[in-house]
Amino acid sequence: MKKRYLTLAVAAGACGVTGAHAQSSVQLYGLMDLSVPTYQSHANANGAHVIGMGIDGEPWFSGSRWGLKGAEDIGGGSKIIFRLESEYVVANGEMEDPGQIFDRDAWVGIENDSFGKITAGFQNTIARDAAAIYGDPYGSARLTTEEGGWTNSNNFKQMIFYAGSATGTRYNNGVAWKKIFDNGIFASAGYAFGNSTSFGSNSNYQAALGYNGGPFNVSAFYSHVNRAGITNQSYSVGGNYTFGILRANAGYFRYLGNQGALGQRQDNAWTVSLKLAPKGPFDYELGYQQMRVKNAAYNADGNIPNANIGAFDPTSGLHNGYKETLYWSGFYHLSKRTEVYLAGDYMRLHGGYTVGSTFGASNQLELTTGVRTRF
């Protein structure tokens, strides 16, 4: 879907810049997602269900957001770029992350056809962007230098943390480079500073490589995270193939997380999904993912921590198990900017794999309808 922007173009001469082709622009854009009603089973310790607006107010697919992005032509085929983006909750009007106004993006950079795109600040990890083409069926099929993301849905968004950093699925104090070459090769690298006297502490470095091959697209990444002196490594490879109106996606993740005296946690995870987009206003999605853990310590709440950022309890012992989730959806597009949807997922936990949202139950069903619009 293309975003519609309110654009203010400023002639270079008005800004005191010389050059016949130089110009500046600032664009206001946004997205609103509201899921209502939403049903969730095993929503408390008594095993009761809940029906409400989203899951704890959260929309199903996309965090609602507004932002500003801009570009200034500085000549020689180069432009200065920036983005400021903030997330909010439509259900109650609150900030998604109180106290952090720009909790999705706050970066500035430079872009050129020859050397690519370099950005610095608070931004997506490059592993997250590289894996978006196979992480689920809702994003772009092709690799781009733009930021991507996976769906916000509650019971299968945890897989995205394999592509994360010491500060979640975005870098704090991050520098990223991306480029797509004329032959379709995609290359990217990122580094996040820990900003401490111990240079490597809470730092992150990643590299990604991919290929846009028309109907077939593939990418892979490597990630090394140092979180409070604990090292975490992730590897992933995946891709997609489009057969006419059907797109198939598949990917694999390997995670190695050190746990001090408890030894190394080892995860194997994989995902497959389909998107059917016939002519007309409808499209349909179906997906499955499985996340297996071995020798994993629980966090202080007695649950499996998310990869890379989860603090573990050294007294919890080690646990093996897996989480599997089946999810589905259907969209009806009212226009190029607005759609309504029907969606659901079913999650089942096995062995020692536990998550806080089920309150000790081994399964959970979620169903929702909603509307999403862009401006």
C-alpha positions as CSV (number, residue, x, y, z in Angstrom):
1,M,0.0,0.0,0.0
2,K,1.3,3.4,-0.9
3,K,1.1,6.1,1.8
4,R,-0.5,9.4,1.1
5,Y,1.5,12.3,2.4
6,L,0.8,16.0,3.1
7,T,3.9,17.4,1.4
8,L,5.5,20.8,1.8
9,A,8.1,21.5,-0.9
10,V,10.4,24.4,-0.2
11,A,12.5,25.9,-3.0
12,A,16.2,25.9,-2.4
13,G,16.6,29.6,-3.0
14,A,14.1,30.3,-0.1
15,C,16.4,28.5,2.3
16,G,19.6,30.2,1.1
17,V,20.8,27.2,-0.8
18,T,22.3,27.6,-4.3
19,G,21.8,25.2,-7.2
20,A,19.1,24.9,-9.8
21,H,17.8,21.5,-8.8
22,A,18.2,21.7,-5.0
23,Q,14.9,21.5,-3.0
24,S,13.6,20.4,0.3
25,S,10.4,18.6,1.4
26,V,8.7,17.6,4.7
27,Q,6.0,15.0,4.7
28,L,3.3,14.4,7.3
29,Y,1.9,10.8,7.3
30,G,0.2,8.3,9.5
31,L,-1.7,5.1,10.0
32,M,-4.6,4.2,12.3
33,D,-5.5,0.6,13.2
34,L,-8.4,-0.3,15.5
35,S,-9.3,-3.9,16.4
36,V,-12.9,-4.2,17.7
37,P,-14.2,-6.5,19.0
38,T,-11.3,-8.8,20.0
39,Y,-11.7,-12.1,21.8
40,Q,-8.9,-13.8,23.8
41,S,-9.2,-17.0,25.7
42,H,-7.3,-17.8,29.0
43,A,-7.0,-14.1,29.7
44,N,-6.6,-14.4,33.5
45,A,-5.5,-16.9,36.1
46,N,-9.0,-18.3,36.4
47,G,-9.1,-19.3,32.7
48,A,-11.7,-16.7,31.7
49,H,-11.9,-15.0,28.3
50,V,-12.1,-11.3,27.5
51,I,-13.8,-9.4,24.8
52,G,-12.6,-5.9,24.2
53,M,-11.0,-3.3,21.9
54,G,-7.7,-4.9,20.9
55,I,-5.6,-6.9,23.2
56,D,-4.9,-4.6,26.2
57,G,-5.8,-1.8,23.8
58,E,-3.2,-2.9,21.2
59,P,-4.4,-3.2,17.5
60,W,-3.9,-6.5,15.7
61,F,-1.8,-5.7,12.7
62,S,-0.1,-2.3,12.9
63,G,0.8,0.1,15.7
64,S,-1.0,3.3,15.0
65,R,1.5,6.0,14.3
66,W,2.1,9.5,12.9
67,G,5.4,10.9,11.6
68,L,7.4,13.4,9.7
69,K,9.9,12.6,7.0
70,G,12.0,14.9,5.0
71,A,14.6,15.2,2.3
72,E,16.9,17.9,1.1
73,D,18.8,17.7,-2.2
74,I,22.4,18.8,-1.6
75,G,23.6,18.2,-5.2
76,G,25.8,15.5,-6.7
77,G,23.0,13.0,-6.6
78,S,22.9,13.1,-2.8
79,K,20.2,14.1,-0.4
80,I,19.9,14.5,3.4
81,I,17.0,12.5,4.8
82,F,15.3,12.3,8.2
83,R,12.4,10.7,10.0
84,L,10.6,11.2,13.3
85,E,7.8,8.7,14.0
86,S,5.6,8.3,17.1
87,E,3.2,5.4,18.0
88,Y,0.0,5.9,19.9
89,V,-3.0,3.8,20.9
90,V,-6.3,4.6,19.3
91,A,-8.4,2.8,21.9
92,N,-7.4,5.3,24.7
93,G,-5.4,8.0,23.0
94,E,-2.2,7.3,25.0
95,M,1.4,7.2,23.8
96,E,2.5,3.7,23.1
97,D,5.7,4.3,25.2
98,P,5.0,7.1,27.8
99,G,7.9,9.5,28.0
100,Q,9.3,8.6,24.6
101,I,7.5,10.8,22.0
102,F,9.4,9.4,19.0
103,D,9.3,5.7,19.9
104,R,9.4,4.3,16.4
105,D,12.0,6.5,14.6
106,A,14.3,9.4,15.2
107,W,17.1,9.4,12.7
108,V,19.0,11.5,10.1
109,G,21.0,10.3,7.2
110,I,22.3,10.7,3.7
111,E,21.3,8.8,0.5
112,N,23.0,8.5,-2.8
113,D,22.5,6.0,-5.8
114,S,26.2,5.3,-5.8
115,F,26.9,4.5,-2.1
116,G,23.4,3.7,-0.9
117,K,21.7,4.9,2.3
118,I,23.4,5.7,5.6
119,T,21.2,6.6,8.7
120,A,22.1,7.3,12.3
121,G,19.9,7.4,15.4
122,F,16.9,5.4,16.7
123,Q,15.8,3.1,13.9
124,N,14.9,-0.5,12.9
125,T,17.6,-3.1,13.1
126,I,18.8,-4.1,9.7
127,A,18.1,-7.8,10.5
128,R,14.5,-6.9,11.1
129,D,14.2,-5.2,7.8
130,A,16.1,-8.1,5.9
131,A,13.8,-10.7,7.5
132,A,10.6,-8.9,6.8
133,I,10.2,-10.5,3.3
134,Y,9.7,-13.9,4.9
135,G,8.8,-13.2,8.5
136,D,5.1,-13.1,7.7
137,P,2.9,-12.5,4.6
138,Y,1.9,-8.9,5.4
139,G,4.9,-6.9,4.2
140,S,6.7,-6.3,1.0
141,A,7.9,-9.3,-1.1
142,R,11.0,-7.4,-2.2
143,L,14.0,-6.1,-0.3
144,T,14.2,-2.3,-0.2
145,T,16.3,0.3,1.6
146,E,13.1,1.5,3.5
147,E,12.3,0.3,7.0
148,G,10.0,-2.7,7.1
149,G,8.3,-4.6,9.9
150,W,6.3,-7.6,10.8
151,T,2.7,-7.6,12.0
152,N,1.8,-6.6,15.5
153,S,-0.3,-9.6,16.2
154,N,0.1,-10.8,19.8
155,N,0.8,-14.5,19.6
156,F,3.4,-14.6,16.8
157,K,5.2,-11.3,17.1
158,Q,7.8,-12.8,19.5
159,M,9.7,-14.3,16.6
160,I,10.8,-10.8,15.5
161,F,13.1,-10.6,18.5
162,Y,15.5,-13.0,16.9
163,A,16.2,-10.1,14.5
164,G,16.5,-7.7,17.4
165,S,19.2,-5.9,19.3
166,A,20.1,-5.2,23.0
167,T,17.3,-2.6,23.0
168,G,14.5,-4.5,21.2
169,T,13.8,-4.6,17.5
170,R,15.2,-1.1,17.0
171,Y,18.7,0.2,17.6
172,N,19.4,2.9,20.2
173,N,22.4,4.9,19.1
174,G,22.5,3.0,15.8
175,V,24.2,3.5,12.5
176,A,22.9,1.5,9.4
177,W,23.9,1.2,5.8
178,K,21.8,-0.3,3.0
179,K,22.2,-0.6,-0.7
180,I,20.5,-2.4,-3.6
181,F,22.8,-2.9,-6.5
182,D,21.8,-2.9,-10.2
183,N,22.0,-6.7,-10.4
184,G,19.4,-7.1,-7.6
185,I,21.8,-7.8,-4.8
186,F,20.9,-6.2,-1.4
187,A,23.6,-5.6,1.2
188,S,23.3,-4.0,4.6
189,A,25.2,-3.6,7.8
190,G,24.4,-2.0,11.2
191,Y,26.1,-1.1,14.5
192,A,24.6,0.2,17.7
193,F,26.8,1.8,20.3
194,G,26.5,0.9,23.9
195,N,27.4,4.4,25.0
196,S,29.4,3.2,28.0
197,T,33.0,3.2,29.1
198,S,33.1,-0.5,28.3
199,F,33.0,0.0,24.5
200,G,31.3,-3.3,23.6
201,S,28.8,-3.5,26.4
202,N,25.2,-3.3,25.2
203,S,26.4,-3.0,21.6
204,N,25.1,-4.7,18.5
205,Y,26.5,-5.5,15.1
206,Q,24.6,-7.1,12.2
207,A,25.1,-7.8,8.5
208,A,22.5,-8.9,5.9
209,L,22.7,-10.0,2.3
210,G,19.9,-10.7,-0.1
211,Y,18.7,-10.8,-3.7
212,N,15.6,-9.5,-5.5
213,G,15.0,-12.0,-8.3
214,G,11.6,-11.0,-9.6
215,P,9.2,-13.7,-8.5
216,F,11.8,-15.1,-6.1
217,N,13.5,-13.1,-3.3
218,V,15.8,-14.3,-0.6
219,S,17.8,-12.8,2.3
220,A,19.9,-13.8,5.3
221,F,21.4,-12.0,8.3
222,Y,23.9,-12.5,11.1
223,S,23.5,-10.7,14.5
224,H,25.8,-10.3,17.5
225,V,24.4,-8.7,20.6
226,N,26.2,-7.8,23.8
227,R,23.6,-7.2,26.5
228,A,25.1,-6.3,29.9
229,G,28.1,-8.5,29.1
230,I,26.0,-11.5,27.9
231,T,26.5,-12.3,24.2
232,N,23.7,-13.4,21.9
233,Q,24.0,-14.6,18.3
234,S,21.3,-15.1,15.7
235,Y,21.4,-16.5,12.2
236,S,18.5,-16.5,9.7
237,V,17.7,-17.2,6.1
238,G,14.5,-17.2,4.2
239,G,12.7,-15.9,1.2
240,N,9.5,-15.9,-0.9
241,Y,8.2,-17.0,-4.2
242,T,5.2,-15.6,-6.1
243,F,3.1,-17.9,-8.3
244,G,0.6,-15.6,-10.0
245,I,-1.9,-14.6,-7.3
246,L,-0.2,-16.7,-4.6
247,R,2.9,-15.8,-2.6
248,A,4.7,-18.4,-0.4
249,N,7.1,-17.4,2.4
250,A,9.5,-19.4,4.5
251,G,12.3,-18.7,6.9
252,Y,14.6,-20.3,9.6
253,F,16.1,-18.7,12.7
254,R,18.9,-20.1,14.9
255,Y,19.6,-18.3,18.2
256,L,22.5,-18.9,20.7
257,G,22.1,-17.0,24.0
258,N,24.7,-17.2,26.7
259,Q,23.3,-17.4,30.3
260,G,26.4,-17.1,32.4
261,A,26.9,-20.1,34.7
262,L,23.7,-21.7,33.3
263,G,25.4,-22.2,29.9
264,Q,24.0,-21.5,26.4
265,R,20.4,-21.3,25.4
266,Q,19.8,-22.7,21.9
267,D,16.7,-21.9,19.8
268,N,15.6,-23.2,16.5
269,A,12.6,-21.5,14.9
270,W,10.9,-21.5,11.5
271,T,7.9,-20.0,9.8
272,V,5.9,-20.6,6.6
273,S,3.0,-18.5,5.3
274,L,0.9,-17.9,2.2
275,K,-0.8,-14.8,0.8
276,L,-3.6,-15.2,-1.8
277,A,-4.4,-11.9,-3.6
278,P,-6.9,-12.5,-6.5
279,K,-8.2,-9.6,-8.6
280,G,-10.7,-7.5,-6.7
281,P,-10.9,-6.1,-3.1
282,F,-10.1,-9.2,-1.1
283,D,-6.9,-10.9,0.0
284,Y,-6.3,-13.8,2.3
285,E,-3.3,-14.9,4.5
286,L,-2.4,-18.1,6.3
287,G,0.7,-18.9,8.4
288,Y,2.4,-21.2,10.9
289,Q,5.4,-20.7,13.0
290,Q,7.3,-22.8,15.6
291,M,9.8,-21.6,18.2
292,R,11.8,-24.3,20.0
293,V,14.0,-23.6,23.0
294,K,16.7,-25.8,24.6
295,N,18.4,-25.1,27.9
296,A,16.5,-21.9,28.4
297,A,16.2,-20.1,31.8
298,Y,13.0,-18.4,32.7
299,N,12.7,-14.7,33.5
300,A,11.6,-13.4,36.9
301,D,8.0,-14.1,36.0
302,G,8.6,-17.7,35.2
303,N,8.3,-17.4,31.4
304,I,10.7,-17.8,28.4
305,P,12.3,-14.4,27.7
306,N,12.3,-12.9,24.3
307,A,15.6,-13.5,22.4
308,N,18.4,-10.9,22.8
309,I,16.6,-8.6,25.3
310,G,15.1,-11.0,27.9
311,A,16.7,-10.9,31.4
312,F,16.8,-14.4,32.8
313,D,16.6,-15.6,36.4
314,P,19.8,-17.6,37.2
315,T,17.9,-19.6,39.9
316,S,15.1,-20.8,37.5
317,G,16.8,-23.9,36.1
318,L,16.9,-24.8,32.5
319,H,13.9,-25.7,30.3
320,N,13.1,-27.3,26.9
321,G,9.9,-26.9,24.9
322,Y,8.3,-25.2,22.0
323,K,5.6,-22.7,21.0
324,E,3.6,-23.1,17.8
325,T,1.1,-20.7,16.4
326,L,-1.4,-21.0,13.5
327,Y,-2.8,-17.6,12.2
328,W,-5.1,-16.5,9.4
329,S,-6.7,-13.3,8.1
330,G,-8.9,-11.8,5.3
331,F,-8.9,-8.2,4.1
332,Y,-11.5,-6.3,2.2
333,H,-10.0,-3.1,0.7
334,L,-12.4,-0.2,0.7
335,S,-9.9,2.0,-1.1
336,K,-6.1,2.2,-1.6
337,R,-5.8,3.6,1.9
338,T,-8.5,1.9,4.0
339,E,-9.4,-1.8,4.6
340,V,-11.4,-3.8,7.1
341,Y,-10.2,-7.3,8.3
342,L,-11.1,-10.5,10.0
343,A,-8.2,-12.3,11.7
344,G,-7.3,-14.9,14.3
345,D,-4.6,-17.1,15.7
346,Y,-4.3,-20.3,17.8
347,M,-1.2,-20.8,20.0
348,R,-0.2,-24.0,21.8
349,L,2.7,-24.4,24.3
350,H,4.6,-27.6,24.8
351,G,7.0,-28.8,27.5
352,G,8.7,-26.0,29.5
353,Y,7.7,-23.2,27.1
354,T,5.6,-20.7,29.0
355,V,4.4,-17.2,28.1
356,G,2.7,-14.7,30.5
357,S,-0.3,-14.0,28.3
358,T,-1.9,-17.4,29.0
359,F,-1.6,-17.3,32.8
360,G,-0.4,-20.9,33.0
361,A,-2.7,-22.4,30.3
362,S,-1.1,-24.4,27.5
363,N,-3.2,-22.8,24.6
364,Q,-4.9,-19.6,23.6
365,L,-7.3,-18.5,20.9
366,E,-7.6,-15.0,19.6
367,L,-10.1,-13.6,17.2
368,T,-10.7,-10.0,15.9
369,T,-12.2,-7.7,13.4
370,G,-10.9,-4.3,12.7
371,V,-10.3,-1.3,10.4
372,R,-7.0,0.2,9.2
373,T,-6.5,3.5,7.4
374,R,-3.6,5.6,6.3
375,F,-3.2,9.4,5.7
